[in-house]
């Protein structure tokens, strides 16, 4: 895992360097504490310290004993003579790490009078950081963020209508990917990449233990049997250290099981689908003990990457992000075997142009480049990201693969973004907090389903 650790600390160093050189953190001002940096960027204290050491060597920061770390008071930032296009991004972001350098390089080559400057903020307090930046005089020209952050931004920042400016690619978009980003029939965000949730598996573990790989339409019972055969004590210490499945307790993941069991979070589908889902998860974790659980804030399970779990629920965005870092085997895709309904969840990265952008014309040209068929094909082939443009996916990927991902003519009518399922994201936080005893196995599926059903019913009541 040395390569991945180096990637993490160099990434944080890049983020802090961007914030310093952009003027977001001014000379003489304090950086966040080491504890806060660990929390906000999801990395270890060792990686944080390596990042700070790198910036100290560059002369960007100074440590003040007993007080913290400040930007060097003597730092002088040279201003570019070119037009500056400022792009704000969330961190972590696999699309930003692996695709944005490609887009920026080509855009700057075609627009030599424009310099692109990016600024990354922790996803935990992203919009607060954006607002603070604007107050400091740093106005974003483009914002690249997730579908969840887009939903949160509706009352904070106004964005221009992109429909006319992206007319060449608009008709190629999957219709299902337009509606969530329309406001009063105006396209406020354009998807850069998206993914469905799907089941990935490690074929090496299947082959090593002589377990048949998943069939195209395998059943829940076949999945459970397979997970059981791949759960074992590999080192003889009496503790299972390899599992059939790694599962996250995040609402970004497990509701896909509920969708396949007929749950409808937007309308009252009753308590029973929730109970079936939660009881099945308890089967996996505590009765059959064929799954290991990762915390809700850890979607990229190291258990899968290290060969300690044979299967996981994931996305193409996450898998593309792992491609050049920590995973050393070629994963394969299996159909979701959790219920009879053909449904899944969606995630996306999207571009927005604030109405207050100082470089609207350049920002539009940048989005036109990023979403052009040629660039989308390049990103798909070189980095493995799915395109929001249907013809590009059909050109790059095999039809059977797209079908396994539930990406057909218009994806699937039973696929949803998280904000479409739950609306107000404060409800998401409340639901996750209410489920802690359930995930620990200290509350029955029936009790948890009863409480969640009541909470969702209250959420649906008119204000």
C-alpha positions in Angstrom: 0.0 0.0 0.0 3.0 2.3 -0.1 2.0 3.7 -3.5 -1.4 4.6 -2.2 -0.1 6.3 0.9 2.3 8.4 -1.2 -0.7 9.3 -3.5 -2.7 10.5 -0.5 -0.1 12.8 1.1 0.9 14.3 -2.3 -2.7 14.9 -3.1 -3.2 16.8 0.2 0.0 18.8 -0.5 -1.4 19.8 -3.9 -4.7 20.9 -2.3 -3.0 23.0 0.3 -0.6 24.4 -2.3 -3.5 25.4 -4.5 -5.2 27.2 -1.5 -2.1 29.1 -0.6 -1.0 30.1 -4.1 -4.6 31.2 -5.0 -4.7 33.5 -2.0 -7.5 31.5 -0.3 -5.1 31.1 2.7 -3.1 34.3 2.9 0.5 34.9 4.2 0.6 34.8 8.0 -2.8 33.0 8.3 -3.1 29.6 10.0 -3.8 26.3 8.3 -6.3 23.9 9.8 -4.9 21.8 12.6 -3.5 18.4 11.9 -6.6 16.8 13.5 -8.9 18.8 11.3 -6.9 18.0 8.1 -7.1 14.3 9.0 -10.9 14.6 9.4 -11.7 16.8 6.4 -9.6 14.9 3.9 -9.9 11.4 5.3 -6.2 10.6 5.6 -3.8 9.6 8.4 -1.8 11.9 10.6 1.3 10.5 9.0 0.1 11.5 5.6 -0.8 15.0 6.8 2.6 15.5 8.4 4.3 14.4 5.2 2.2 16.9 3.2 3.1 19.7 5.6 6.8 18.7 5.5 6.7 19.0 1.7 5.2 22.5 1.8 7.8 23.5 4.4 10.6 22.5 2.0 9.0 24.6 -0.7 9.0 27.6 1.7 5.2 27.9 1.6 4.5 27.3 5.3 6.1 27.8 8.7 5.4 25.9 11.9 5.0 28.0 15.0 5.7 25.9 18.1 2.6 25.4 20.3 0.4 27.4 17.9 0.1 25.6 14.6 1.2 26.1 11.0 0.9 29.3 9.1 1.5 30.4 5.5 4.9 32.0 5.2 4.6 35.7 6.0 7.2 36.5 3.4 5.5 34.6 0.6 4.9 36.7 -2.5 2.4 35.4 -5.1 3.0 36.5 -8.7 -0.1 37.3 -10.6 -0.5 35.9 -14.2 -0.8 38.3 -17.1 -3.2 35.9 -18.8 -6.9 35.6 -18.2 -7.5 33.3 -15.1 -10.3 30.7 -15.2 -10.9 29.6 -11.6 -12.4 26.1 -11.1 -13.5 25.0 -7.6 -13.7 21.3 -6.9 -14.7 19.0 -4.1 -12.1 16.7 -2.5 -11.7 13.8 -2.7 -12.7 13.5 -6.4 -11.5 10.7 -8.7 -12.7 12.7 -11.7 -10.7 15.7 -10.7 -7.5 13.6 -10.0 -7.6 11.6 -13.2 -9.5 13.5 -15.8 -9.2 17.3 -15.1 -5.4 17.4 -15.9 -6.2 15.9 -19.4 -9.0 18.5 -20.0 -7.0 21.4 -18.7 -3.9 20.6 -20.7 -5.9 20.4 -24.0 -7.9 23.5 -23.1 -4.9 25.6 -22.3 -3.2 24.5 -25.5 -6.2 25.7 -27.6 -6.6 28.9 -25.4 -3.0 30.1 -24.7 -4.3 33.4 -23.3 -6.2 31.6 -20.5 -4.6 30.1 -17.4 -6.7 27.5 -15.5 -6.4 27.6 -11.7 -8.1 25.0 -9.6 -9.0 25.1 -6.0 -10.1 22.1 -4.0 -12.1 22.0 -0.8 -13.1 19.2 1.5 -16.5 17.8 0.5 -17.5 17.9 4.2 -17.9 21.8 4.2 -17.6 22.5 0.5 -20.2 25.2 0.1 -19.1 27.0 3.3 -15.6 27.1 1.8 -16.9 28.4 -1.5 -18.8 31.2 0.3 -15.6 32.1 2.3 -13.6 32.2 -0.9 -16.1 34.5 -2.6 -15.9 36.8 0.5 -12.1 36.9 0.1 -12.6 38.1 -3.5 -12.0 34.7 -5.2 -15.0 34.2 -7.5 -15.3 30.7 -9.1 -15.9 30.6 -12.8 -16.7 26.9 -12.8 -17.7 24.5 -10.1 -17.1 20.8 -10.4 -18.9 18.8 -7.7 -21.1 15.8 -7.1 -24.8 15.4 -7.6 -25.3 15.6 -3.9 -23.5 18.9 -3.6 -25.4 20.3 -6.5 -28.7 19.6 -4.7 -27.4 21.4 -1.6 -26.4 24.4 -3.7 -29.9 25.3 -5.0 -30.5 28.1 -2.5 -26.8 29.3 -2.2 -25.6 30.2 -5.7 -27.3 30.8 -9.0 -26.0 29.1 -12.1 -26.4 30.0 -15.8 -28.5 27.9 -18.2 -26.2 25.5 -20.1 -28.7 24.1 -22.5 -28.0 26.5 -25.4 -24.3 26.5 -24.8 -24.0 22.7 -24.8 -26.6 22.1 -27.6 -24.2 19.9 -29.5 -23.9 17.4 -26.6 -27.3 18.0 -25.0 -29.2 15.7 -27.4 -26.6 12.9 -26.8 -27.2 12.9 -23.0 -29.2 10.1 -21.5 -32.6 11.7 -20.9 -32.5 10.2 -17.4 -29.4 12.3 -16.6 -31.0 15.6 -17.7 -34.0 15.9 -15.4 -32.2 16.0 -12.0 -30.2 19.0 -13.1 -33.0 21.0 -14.7 -34.5 24.0 -12.8 -37.5 25.6 -14.4 -36.5 23.9 -17.7 -33.0 25.4 -17.4 -30.0 23.1 -17.4 -28.1 24.3 -14.3 -25.4 21.6 -14.3 -23.9 19.3 -17.0 -22.7 15.8 -16.0 -19.0 15.2 -16.6 -19.2 11.5 -15.7 -21.7 9.3 -13.9 -22.1 5.7 -12.7 -24.7 3.3 -11.5 -24.0 1.3 -8.4 -23.1 -2.3 -9.3 -21.4 -5.4 -7.8 -17.7 -5.8 -8.6 -15.8 -9.0 -7.9 -12.3 -10.2 -7.7 -11.9 -13.1 -10.2 -8.6 -14.1 -8.7 -10.2 -15.1 -5.4 -13.0 -17.0 -7.3 -10.4 -18.9 -9.3 -8.1 -19.5 -6.3 -10.8 -21.1 -4.3 -12.5 -22.8 -7.2 -15.8 -21.0 -6.9 -17.8 -20.5 -10.1 -17.9 -16.8 -11.2 -21.4 -15.2 -11.1 -23.8 -16.0 -13.9 -25.6 -13.2 -15.7 -28.8 -13.5 -13.7 -27.9 -15.3 -10.5 -30.3 -15.5 -7.6 -30.0 -14.2 -4.1 -29.5 -17.7 -2.8 -26.7 -18.3 -5.3 -25.1 -15.1 -4.1 -25.3 -16.1 -0.5 -23.8 -19.5 -1.2 -21.0 -17.9 -3.2 -20.3 -15.4 -0.4 -20.2 -18.2 2.1 -17.7 -20.2 0.1 -15.4 -17.2 -0.1 -15.5 -16.4 3.6 -12.7 -18.2 5.5 -9.8 -18.1 7.9 -6.8 -17.9 5.6 -4.0 -17.8 8.3 -5.3 -20.4 10.8 -5.7 -18.1 13.8 -9.3 -18.9 14.2 -10.6 -15.6 12.9 -12.2 -15.2 9.4 -10.0 -12.7 7.6 -11.5 -13.1 4.1 -15.1 -12.4 3.3 -17.5 -12.9 0.4 -18.6 -9.3 0.5 -17.5 -5.9 1.9 -20.5 -3.6 2.7 -20.6 0.1 3.6 -23.2 1.4 6.1 -23.5 4.7 4.1 -26.8 5.7 2.6 -24.9 6.1 -0.6 -24.7 2.3 -0.8 -27.0 0.0 1.1 -30.3 1.5 -0.3 -29.6 -0.2 -3.6 -30.6 -3.4 -1.8 -33.8 -1.8 -0.6 -34.6 -0.6 -4.2 -34.3 -4.1 -5.5 -36.6 -5.3 -2.7 -39.3 -2.9 -3.8 -38.8 0.0 -1.3 -39.8 3.4 -2.4 -38.4 6.2 -0.2 -40.4 8.9 -2.0 -43.8 7.4 -1.4 -45.1 5.0 1.2 -44.3 1.5 0.0 -44.8 0.2 3.6 -42.5 -1.1 6.2 -42.1 -4.6 4.7 -39.6 -3.9 1.9 -37.4 -2.1 4.5 -37.7 -5.0 6.9 -36.7 -7.5 4.2 -33.7 -5.4 3.3 -32.5 -4.8 6.8 -33.1 -8.4 7.8 -31.1 -9.6 4.7 -28.2 -7.3 5.7 -28.2 -8.7 9.2 -28.1 -12.2 7.6 -25.0 -11.2 5.7 -23.2 -9.6 8.7 -24.3 -11.5 11.8 -26.2 -14.7 11.0 -24.3 -16.1 8.1 -21.2 -13.9 8.7 -20.3 -13.7 5.1 -19.8 -9.9 4.9 -17.5 -7.4 6.6 -18.7 -3.9 7.4 -16.8 -0.6 6.6 -17.8 2.7 8.2 -20.3 4.9 6.4 -17.6 7.5 5.5 -15.4 4.9 3.9 -16.8 3.9 0.5 -13.5 2.7 -1.0 -13.1 -0.5 1.0 -9.5 -1.5 1.5 -10.8 -5.0 2.2 -11.6 -5.4 -1.5 -8.5 -3.7 -2.7 -6.3 -5.9 -0.5 -8.0 -9.1 -1.6 -9.7 -9.6 1.8 -13.2 -9.4 0.3 -14.3 -11.0 -2.9 -17.2 -8.7 -3.8 -18.3 -5.1 -3.1 -21.0 -2.6 -4.2 -19.2 0.1 -6.0 -19.2 2.5 -9.0 -17.2 3.0 -12.1 -16.0 6.3 -10.8 -14.5 4.7 -7.7 -13.0 1.8 -9.7 -11.5 4.2 -12.2 -9.9 6.1 -9.3 -8.3 2.9 -8.1 -7.0 2.0 -11.5 -3.7 3.9 -11.0 -3.3 3.6 -7.3 -4.0 0.6 -5.0 -5.8 -2.2 -6.8 -3.6 -4.7 -8.5 -6.2 -7.0 -10.2 -8.8 -6.5 -12.9 -12.2 -6.6 -11.3 -15.2 -7.9 -13.1 -18.9 -7.0 -12.9 -21.8 -9.1 -11.7 -25.5 -8.3 -11.8 -27.0 -7.1 -8.6 -28.7 -10.2 -7.0 -30.5 -8.6 -4.1 -34.2 -8.7 -5.2 -36.6 -9.0 -8.1 -36.8 -5.3 -9.1 -34.3 -4.1 -11.7 -33.1 -0.9 -10.0 -30.0 0.7 -8.7 -28.6 4.1 -7.6 -26.8 6.8 -9.5 -23.9 9.1 -8.7 -22.4 11.8 -10.9 -19.8 14.6 -11.1 -21.2 17.8 -12.7 -20.0 21.1 -14.0 -21.8 24.4 -13.1 -21.0 28.0 -14.1 -22.1 30.6 -11.5 -24.0 33.6 -12.8 -21.4 35.8 -11.1 -18.5 34.2 -13.0 -15.9 36.8 -14.2 -14.9 34.7 -17.2 -18.2 33.2 -18.4 -17.1 33.0 -22.1 -13.9 31.1 -21.2 -15.9 28.9 -18.8 -18.4 28.0 -21.5 -15.5 27.1 -23.9 -14.0 24.9 -21.1 -17.3 23.0 -20.6 -17.7 22.6 -24.4 -14.2 21.0 -24.5 -14.8 18.8 -21.5 -18.1 17.5 -22.8 -17.2 17.2 -26.4 -17.5 13.7 -27.9 -13.8 13.5 -28.6 -12.8 14.4 -25.0 -15.4 12.2 -23.5 -14.1 9.3 -25.6 -10.6 10.1 -24.6 -11.5 10.1 -20.9 -13.3 6.8 -21.2 -10.5 5.0 -23.0 -7.6 6.5 -21.0 -9.1 6.7 -17.5 -12.1 4.3 -17.6 -14.8 6.9 -16.8 -18.4 6.5 -18.1 -19.7 9.3 -20.3 -23.1 11.0 -19.9 -23.2 10.9 -23.7 -24.9 7.7 -24.8 -23.2 7.3 -28.2 -19.8 7.4 -26.5 -20.5 4.6 -24.1 -22.0 2.5 -26.8 -18.8 3.1 -28.9 -16.4 2.3 -26.1 -18.0 -0.4 -23.9 -19.5 -3.8 -24.7 -23.3 -3.9 -24.8 -23.4 -6.7 -22.3 -21.3 -4.7 -19.8 -23.7 -1.7 -20.2 -26.6 -4.0 -19.5 -25.0 -5.4 -16.4 -24.6 -1.8 -15.2 -28.2 -1.1 -15.9 -27.1 1.4 -18.6 -29.3 0.7 -21.5 -31.3 3.0 -23.8 -32.2 5.4 -21.0 -30.5 3.7 -18.1 -33.4 2.2 -16.0 -36.6 3.8 -14.7 -35.9 2.4 -11.3 -32.5 4.1 -10.9 -32.2 7.2 -8.6 -29.7 9.8 -7.4 -29.6 10.0 -3.6 -31.3 13.4 -3.5 -34.1 12.0 -5.6 -34.7 9.3 -3.0 -34.5 11.4 0.2 -34.8 15.1 -0.9 -33.5 17.0 2.1 -30.0 15.8 3.0 -30.5 16.6 6.6 -32.8 13.5 6.6 -29.8 11.4 5.3 -27.7 12.5 8.2 -30.6 11.8 10.6 -31.2 8.3 9.2 -27.5 7.4 9.3 -27.3 8.5 12.9 -30.4 6.6 13.9 -29.0 3.3 12.5 -25.8 3.0 14.6 -27.3 0.4 16.9 -28.7 -1.5 13.9 -25.3 -1.7 12.2 -23.7 -2.9 15.4 -26.1 -5.7 15.6 -27.7 -4.3 18.7 -31.1 -3.6 17.3 -33.3 -5.9 15.3 -34.2 -5.4 11.7 -37.9 -5.0 12.7 -37.2 -2.2 15.2 -34.9 -0.4 12.7 -37.4 -0.7 9.9 -40.2 0.6 12.1 -38.3 3.7 13.1 -37.0 4.4 9.6 -40.5 4.0 8.1 -41.8 6.5 10.7 -39.1 9.0 9.9 -39.7 8.8 6.2 -43.4 9.2 6.7 -42.8 12.3 8.7 -40.5 13.7 6.0 -43.2 13.2 3.3 -45.8 15.2 5.3 -46.5 18.7 3.8 -44.9 21.5 5.7 
